[in-house]
């Protein structure tokens, strides 16, 4: 994909507050905080949080995706026209995602796995964004690279509280509801 490098965003929001939004259960209770802040803060969402935010009328400035599995692409397919949100993505995510973001794509890589050594040898490279195993930490690394300060986490529960794995309105909600009825 021909997306621009994520490093182009370095310092782009120097000393601007960022809300880093994940799709934990507490996002349901705190989405109004995100909505109120969108006029004066940069909203950076992980891919699973995009649909819940859109459902609440919040259009993030940036959505981050690192998972190359086709099932993960569901978070970023079939989005409304005129979204305006930028995509910062590991270059290996499902190629079907990129057209919805047209010229608002910033590409990166999370390590030196194949085919990056070969691509680098022919002059095609992308900067590394640290992942530490999570799209949330990649979003944090990007917010830090962009110079955001302070960075406030919303919906980053990192827990399975109240028998609810995610906030409402993710692509997983139907699966979660079915599981609750069969186990309950």
DOMAR-968384 format. One line per field, with one value per residue: residue number from 1; residue in three letters; x, y, z of N, C-alpha, C in turn. Coordinates in pm, 1 decimal. Each point is the difference from the previous one (the first is absolute). Layout:
BEGIN
num NUM|... .
residuo ala|... .
nxx X|... .
nyy Y|... .
nzz Z|... .
caxx X|... .
cayy Y|... .
cazz Z|... .
cxx X|... .
cyy Y|... .
czz Z|... .
//
This chain:
BEGIN
num 1|2|3|4|5|6|7|8|9|10|11|12|13|14|15|16|17|18|19|20|21|22|23|24|25|26|27|28|29|30|31|32|33|34|35|36|37|38|39|40|41|42|43|44|45|46|47|48|49|50|51|52|53|54|55|56|57|58|59|60|61|62|63|64|65|66|67|68|69|70|71|72|73|74|75|76|77|78|79|80|81|82|83|84|85|86|87|88|89|90|91|92|93|94|95|96|97|98|99|100|101|102|103|104|105|106|107|108|109|110|111|112|113|114|115|116|117|118|119|120|121|122|123|124|125|126|127|128|129|130|131|132|133|134|135|136|137|138|139|140|141|142|143|144|145|146|147|148|149|150|151|152|153|154|155|156|157|158|159|160|161|162|163|164|165|166|167|168|169|170|171|172|173|174|175|176|177|178|179|180|181|182|183|184 .
residuo unk|unk|unk|unk|unk|unk|unk|unk|unk|unk|unk|unk|unk|unk|unk|unk|unk|unk|unk|unk|unk|unk|unk|unk|unk|unk|unk|unk|unk|unk|unk|unk|unk|unk|unk|unk|unk|unk|unk|unk|unk|unk|unk|unk|unk|unk|unk|unk|unk|unk|unk|unk|unk|unk|unk|unk|unk|unk|unk|unk|unk|unk|unk|unk|unk|unk|unk|unk|unk|unk|unk|unk|unk|unk|unk|unk|unk|unk|unk|unk|unk|unk|unk|unk|unk|unk|unk|unk|unk|unk|unk|unk|unk|unk|unk|unk|unk|unk|unk|unk|unk|unk|unk|unk|unk|unk|unk|unk|unk|unk|unk|unk|unk|unk|unk|unk|unk|unk|unk|unk|unk|unk|unk|unk|unk|unk|unk|unk|unk|unk|unk|unk|unk|unk|unk|unk|unk|unk|unk|unk|unk|unk|unk|unk|unk|unk|unk|unk|unk|unk|unk|unk|unk|unk|unk|unk|unk|unk|unk|unk|unk|unk|unk|unk|unk|unk|unk|unk|unk|unk|unk|unk|unk|unk|unk|unk|unk|unk|unk|unk|unk|unk|unk|unk .
nxx 83.8|-45.8|-59.5|-16.8|118.2|-17.0|126.8|-77.5|-57.6|131.4|-33.8|-88.0|-4.0|113.7|-0.2|-62.7|-106.3|24.0|-112.4|55.6|-82.7|-24.3|-26.1|60.1|-50.5|96.7|28.7|-84.1|63.7|106.2|-82.3|-81.4|95.1|7.3|-132.0|0.0|96.5|-84.6|-45.8|57.5|-26.6|112.3|-91.9|69.7|-58.3|-8.9|32.2|4.7|54.8|36.7|-59.5|41.3|113.8|1.1|-37.4|97.1|26.4|96.4|67.3|69.4|107.1|28.7|-0.3|37.2|65.7|19.7|-118.3|81.6|-63.6|-54.3|-17.2|122.4|3.8|-82.0|92.2|64.6|-89.5|-56.1|96.4|-56.7|-55.0|106.8|54.4|102.5|-13.8|119.1|65.5|45.6|66.7|15.6|98.2|0.1|-74.7|-119.7|42.5|-106.4|75.6|108.4|-80.3|-54.5|131.9|-10.3|13.3|-73.9|98.1|41.1|101.4|8.4|103.0|-26.9|62.9|98.4|-127.4|-3.1|1.0|-2.2|76.7|-78.1|-113.6|60.0|36.1|-125.8|20.1|-78.5|-25.4|-33.8|-27.3|70.2|-122.5|35.3|-10.9|104.6|-50.5|-14.5|-115.9|-38.5|101.4|-41.3|-125.3|43.3|71.9|-106.5|-80.3|90.7|7.3|-132.7|56.1|-104.2|-57.5|-76.1|17.1|-129.4|-1.4|-80.1|-71.0|110.1|-102.6|38.3|-130.8|-47.5|-48.7|-77.4|81.7|62.9|32.1|-99.2|14.4|-110.2|-63.5|74.9|82.5|49.5|-81.5|-28.4|128.3|28.3|-102.3|38.5|124.8|-46.7|-76.7|107.0|70.6|-95.5 .
nyy -118.6|106.2|-34.7|118.1|38.7|-82.0|-6.2|14.3|-72.9|-26.6|28.0|-64.8|-55.9|66.3|-56.4|-80.6|16.6|-126.8|-45.1|-98.5|-37.3|-86.9|-127.6|33.8|-75.5|66.5|-31.3|-98.6|3.8|-4.9|-50.6|46.7|-49.3|-105.8|-6.9|28.9|-89.5|-44.5|106.9|-52.9|-124.4|-64.6|-57.2|-89.9|-74.1|-106.5|-94.0|-71.5|117.0|-16.2|-116.2|-36.2|55.5|-58.7|-107.0|49.8|5.4|-79.1|90.2|-112.0|65.5|-104.0|-103.2|-87.1|-68.3|-114.2|-50.5|-88.4|-54.2|-72.9|-75.4|47.4|-27.5|-85.5|39.0|-18.0|-94.5|46.7|88.6|98.8|48.5|62.6|-112.1|22.8|-116.0|22.4|-82.9|-44.2|-69.0|-117.4|6.5|-97.9|103.0|-51.2|-22.1|-72.0|21.7|2.7|-50.3|-40.6|-7.7|-37.8|130.0|-60.6|-63.1|-43.9|-48.7|-114.0|-44.3|-119.2|-60.4|-85.7|-41.2|-120.3|72.2|60.8|-100.9|-76.8|46.6|-3.6|-120.2|18.2|53.8|-101.8|100.2|-30.6|105.5|-37.4|-45.9|28.0|-131.3|-62.6|-49.2|131.5|12.4|-17.6|-85.7|-51.2|12.9|-50.1|-91.5|-11.9|-0.6|-79.7|-73.1|13.1|-26.2|-80.7|96.8|-48.0|-126.5|-0.9|-107.2|-46.1|-78.3|30.2|-82.4|-67.1|-20.7|-106.7|122.9|-40.8|-101.6|112.0|-60.9|66.6|125.2|69.0|-55.0|-99.1|-44.3|-7.8|103.3|-33.2|-23.1|113.3|57.1|-65.2|30.7|119.0|-17.1|-49.5|93.4|93.3 .
nzz 0.0|-63.0|111.9|52.5|35.8|104.5|-37.4|-105.3|94.3|-0.6|124.3|-74.9|120.1|-15.0|121.0|-84.4|78.0|34.4|-51.2|66.9|-98.9|98.1|-22.1|112.6|97.0|57.8|-126.6|28.6|116.4|-80.7|-90.1|94.1|78.2|-78.9|-4.6|128.7|-7.2|-93.4|59.3|108.2|-39.5|-18.4|-76.0|71.0|-93.1|77.9|-88.5|111.9|28.0|-126.4|-15.8|122.8|-38.8|-118.1|68.4|75.8|-129.9|41.2|-68.2|27.7|42.8|78.7|-83.1|94.9|-94.2|67.7|24.5|-56.5|102.2|-96.9|107.7|19.3|-128.3|59.6|86.3|-114.8|-19.9|-110.4|3.9|69.2|-108.8|-42.8|41.7|-79.6|58.3|56.2|-78.9|117.1|-91.1|59.8|-82.7|90.3|46.3|11.0|-124.2|30.8|105.7|-73.8|-93.7|111.3|12.3|-125.3|-4.1|89.0|-61.9|118.3|-68.7|69.9|69.5|53.9|-99.9|0.7|9.9|-59.5|-104.5|120.9|39.5|-73.6|48.5|120.3|-45.0|-37.7|121.0|28.4|79.6|121.0|74.0|104.9|25.1|122.4|13.0|41.7|-114.4|-13.9|-62.0|125.2|14.8|-115.1|39.9|115.5|-63.4|-78.3|105.7|54.9|-111.7|3.9|119.5|-0.7|71.5|96.7|34.2|-26.3|77.2|-95.9|79.9|64.2|9.6|-108.5|0.6|58.1|10.6|98.3|-27.5|-17.9|-114.8|-56.2|-42.3|-0.5|-102.6|51.2|-92.1|123.3|2.0|-124.0|-19.4|62.3|-61.6|-109.6|29.4|30.8|-106.3|-59.5|65.5|-14.7 .
caxx -83.8|81.2|-24.5|114.4|66.0|-49.3|96.2|-41.2|-81.9|86.5|-13.0|-114.0|-91.9|85.8|-64.3|-145.5|-56.7|-54.8|-77.6|32.8|-125.5|-7.5|-139.4|-34.9|-137.1|-23.6|-28.2|-144.7|-28.3|84.2|2.7|-38.3|123.6|70.3|-77.3|20.8|140.1|45.5|28.4|128.3|98.5|15.6|-61.3|69.8|-76.3|42.7|-96.7|-123.8|-77.3|-50.8|-146.6|-68.9|10.8|-87.4|-137.7|-24.8|16.5|138.5|84.8|139.9|94.9|89.6|-27.3|122.7|-23.7|122.8|-29.4|-12.8|-99.9|-118.3|-110.6|19.3|-38.3|-143.0|-13.4|32.5|-69.5|-139.2|-12.3|-75.1|73.2|36.3|41.4|100.5|97.9|122.0|35.6|140.6|-10.7|107.9|-18.6|-47.9|-142.2|-78.1|0.3|-134.9|-24.4|61.0|-76.8|-91.4|76.0|58.1|130.3|13.7|62.4|138.7|42.0|115.0|19.0|18.6|128.3|78.1|-40.6|-8.4|102.2|66.8|142.2|10.1|-51.8|101.3|115.9|-30.0|-32.5|-135.9|6.5|-89.1|53.1|-56.3|-81.4|5.9|-130.2|0.9|-109.4|-133.8|-29.7|-5.6|134.3|39.2|-66.6|75.1|126.8|-28.7|-34.6|125.9|73.9|-65.3|27.4|-116.8|26.2|-0.3|-72.0|-98.2|-58.1|-143.8|-40.9|114.1|-25.3|93.0|-60.8|-127.8|-83.7|-143.9|-27.7|-10.5|135.9|20.0|-111.2|-107.4|9.0|113.5|-41.8|-7.3|-114.6|-92.2|63.4|0.5|-138.4|-30.7|73.5|-62.4|-125.7|27.1|72.5|-69.6 .
cayy 118.6|120.0|95.1|75.9|-53.0|50.9|95.4|133.1|60.8|33.4|136.4|68.1|49.0|31.2|57.7|-3.4|-112.6|-110.9|-104.2|-128.6|-69.6|-144.5|-46.9|-67.2|17.0|134.3|97.3|24.8|102.9|118.3|50.0|141.7|74.6|6.5|89.6|137.7|39.7|-6.0|133.9|53.6|-106.7|-96.6|-127.7|-112.7|-120.2|-129.8|-44.5|-51.9|109.8|91.1|-7.8|57.8|146.3|49.6|-16.0|109.5|128.0|45.7|-35.8|13.1|55.8|-106.7|-135.8|-78.4|-142.5|-77.5|-142.8|-34.9|-103.6|49.6|27.6|131.8|101.3|32.0|126.6|112.7|-15.5|44.2|123.4|104.4|87.9|130.8|-18.3|101.4|-54.6|-54.4|-135.3|-33.6|-145.9|-89.6|-16.9|-133.6|-23.7|-40.1|107.3|50.3|111.3|125.6|91.6|87.4|109.9|69.0|65.3|26.7|-120.0|8.1|-139.1|-31.3|-142.8|-21.3|-67.3|-24.9|-129.4|-7.9|20.1|128.3|3.6|4.3|129.7|100.0|-13.8|63.6|140.4|20.1|-18.1|79.3|8.4|-93.8|48.6|-106.7|-61.3|-72.4|-96.2|58.2|119.4|112.3|53.0|64.4|131.0|83.3|35.3|102.4|125.4|55.4|46.1|121.4|106.3|26.7|13.6|-131.9|-109.2|-53.0|-126.3|-20.3|-133.1|-92.6|-75.6|-112.5|-95.9|-59.8|40.1|-10.4|-95.8|73.7|11.0|126.8|93.0|-28.0|43.9|-51.3|-106.7|-123.3|1.5|-109.8|-122.1|10.4|-19.4|-140.7|-75.0|24.8|-73.9|-144.9|-34.0|58.1 .
cazz 0.0|-17.7|108.2|48.7|118.0|127.6|53.0|-46.2|104.8|113.1|48.2|-60.9|103.1|112.6|118.3|-11.2|74.7|-77.9|65.1|-59.4|27.5|-20.1|0.7|124.8|47.2|54.3|-106.0|2.0|101.0|-17.5|-138.2|3.2|27.3|-127.5|-84.8|46.6|-19.5|-138.9|-54.1|47.5|17.3|-107.6|37.8|-60.5|34.6|-51.0|-100.6|58.6|57.4|-103.0|-15.4|115.9|-3.3|-107.0|47.1|94.7|-68.0|11.3|-113.8|42.5|-95.3|-43.0|45.5|-9.6|-20.9|-18.8|-14.6|-142.0|-22.8|-72.5|92.7|58.6|-98.9|17.8|72.3|-87.0|-128.6|-0.3|78.3|-71.0|-90.9|54.4|138.8|32.6|93.6|-58.4|40.1|20.5|-2.5|-36.5|-144.0|-35.2|26.8|-116.9|-100.6|-23.9|92.0|-43.1|-85.8|75.0|58.4|-114.7|21.6|144.0|54.4|41.4|14.4|83.0|25.1|143.2|22.6|-121.2|-54.7|-146.8|-101.4|19.8|-37.5|-145.8|-46.8|34.4|-88.3|-129.2|23.8|51.6|143.8|82.9|136.3|96.9|111.2|100.3|26.1|127.3|1.2|8.5|-78.8|93.4|19.6|-126.2|-1.2|94.0|-62.8|-101.1|68.3|49.5|-117.7|-49.3|95.7|84.0|142.2|60.2|-65.6|93.9|-44.9|21.4|-43.0|3.6|122.8|7.4|92.5|-39.0|112.5|-16.7|-107.4|-126.3|-52.9|-70.8|7.8|-95.6|-139.6|-77.2|-91.3|78.0|91.2|-27.7|51.8|145.7|46.5|-17.2|101.2|129.9|9.1|5.4|122.2|113.8 .
cxx 87.3|-19.7|127.3|55.8|-57.6|94.6|-31.2|-81.6|84.5|-12.2|-120.8|-95.9|75.8|-77.6|-151.7|-49.1|-53.5|-83.8|26.8|-113.2|9.5|-146.0|-35.3|-140.7|-28.4|-23.9|-149.4|-34.3|71.8|2.6|-41.2|120.2|78.4|-70.8|24.0|141.3|39.1|27.8|138.8|107.8|7.8|-58.8|69.5|-71.6|71.0|-112.5|-131.6|-88.0|-63.8|-152.2|-75.5|6.8|-91.8|-146.3|-39.7|17.3|139.3|77.6|145.4|86.6|84.6|-49.1|123.8|-36.2|132.9|-25.2|-30.1|-106.1|-122.3|-117.9|12.5|-38.9|-146.2|-21.3|7.0|-63.3|-144.1|-23.9|-77.7|89.8|31.4|47.2|101.9|106.9|120.8|24.1|151.0|3.2|131.8|-27.7|-56.2|-147.9|-72.2|-7.3|-138.1|-32.5|41.0|-87.6|-93.1|72.0|77.5|136.5|23.6|61.7|146.9|44.3|122.7|16.9|27.8|127.3|67.4|-32.5|-1.0|-130.5|82.9|149.0|18.9|-48.9|100.4|119.2|-24.0|-52.6|-141.6|0.4|-103.2|60.1|-67.1|-78.9|-5.9|-139.7|-6.2|-122.0|-140.1|-13.5|-4.9|139.4|55.3|-63.2|70.9|131.8|-21.1|-34.5|125.0|83.3|-57.8|18.9|-115.8|39.0|-104.4|-74.4|-89.2|-61.1|-148.2|-34.0|111.7|-7.4|97.5|-48.4|-130.1|-96.4|-147.5|-39.9|-16.6|140.3|31.6|-115.2|-106.0|38.0|130.2|-51.7|-13.9|-128.0|-96.6|56.1|-5.5|-140.7|-40.3|67.0|-64.1|-129.9|23.7|72.0|-78.6|-96.1 .
cyy 123.4|102.6|68.9|-63.3|63.9|103.3|142.9|73.5|43.9|147.8|75.5|59.3|30.0|74.9|11.9|-123.2|-105.0|-87.8|-126.8|-94.7|-147.0|-43.1|-80.8|36.8|141.6|105.4|31.1|114.4|131.6|57.4|147.3|89.1|18.3|97.6|146.1|49.8|12.9|135.6|51.2|-105.6|-83.4|-131.8|-109.6|-126.4|-124.9|-50.1|-50.1|109.3|89.8|-2.5|50.2|153.1|59.2|-9.1|113.3|137.7|58.8|-49.4|20.1|61.6|-109.9|-132.9|-82.8|-148.0|-71.0|-146.4|-34.7|-106.1|57.3|31.8|138.6|112.0|41.5|133.1|119.9|-9.8|47.6|124.4|104.6|83.1|131.7|-4.2|105.3|-46.5|-52.1|-140.4|-8.2|-150.6|-67.8|-39.2|-134.9|-22.6|-30.8|115.9|58.3|120.7|134.4|90.5|95.5|122.5|79.7|59.6|36.4|-119.8|24.9|-141.5|-12.0|-151.6|-15.8|-77.2|-24.7|-136.1|5.0|64.6|126.3|-0.9|9.3|134.9|111.6|-5.3|61.1|143.1|28.1|-29.2|88.6|5.7|-105.1|78.2|-115.4|-51.6|-66.1|-91.1|57.1|120.9|123.6|58.8|60.6|138.8|96.3|44.4|108.0|134.5|66.8|56.1|130.2|117.2|32.8|2.6|92.3|-101.6|-64.2|-126.4|-5.5|-139.6|-101.9|-83.4|-114.5|-104.9|-53.2|24.0|-17.3|-96.3|65.3|20.2|134.4|94.6|-40.5|51.2|-35.1|-107.2|-132.7|-11.5|-115.8|-132.2|-2.9|-24.7|-146.9|-84.5|17.1|-79.0|-149.8|-41.9|36.0|-89.5 .
czz 0.0|110.6|45.4|127.0|126.3|59.5|-47.2|105.3|118.5|34.1|-51.4|101.7|128.1|108.0|-12.3|75.6|-95.0|90.9|-77.8|38.0|-39.9|17.3|123.9|45.0|49.3|-107.7|-5.9|95.1|-28.3|-140.4|-5.7|27.7|-129.5|-93.0|37.3|-30.1|-146.0|-63.1|38.9|21.9|-127.6|49.9|-80.2|46.9|-48.3|-89.4|59.3|58.4|-105.7|-10.2|123.0|3.2|-107.4|41.0|94.6|-63.6|9.4|-121.1|41.1|-109.2|-62.2|56.7|-29.5|-11.9|-23.7|-32.5|-144.8|-27.7|-71.6|92.0|62.2|-96.3|15.6|71.7|-93.7|-138.3|12.1|82.6|-78.2|-91.8|70.3|143.2|43.9|96.8|-77.0|54.8|14.0|15.5|-29.4|-143.5|-41.0|28.9|-130.7|-100.5|-28.5|87.3|-61.4|-86.9|74.6|56.5|-104.9|31.7|146.5|72.0|31.6|35.5|89.7|5.0|148.4|32.8|-134.3|-60.4|-152.9|-46.2|20.6|-30.6|-151.9|-53.3|29.7|-93.3|-137.4|18.3|46.2|149.1|67.2|139.1|89.7|104.3|98.3|31.2|137.3|12.3|-3.4|-91.1|91.3|22.7|-128.4|-9.7|94.9|-61.7|-106.6|64.0|55.8|-114.7|-53.3|96.0|92.2|147.2|60.4|-87.3|105.4|-60.2|34.6|-52.1|-1.9|127.5|20.2|99.7|-59.1|115.7|-32.6|-110.3|-136.4|-56.2|-65.4|32.6|-103.1|-138.5|-70.5|-94.8|73.1|82.3|-23.7|54.1|152.3|54.3|-12.0|106.9|137.1|13.7|9.5|125.9|125.0|63.2 .
//
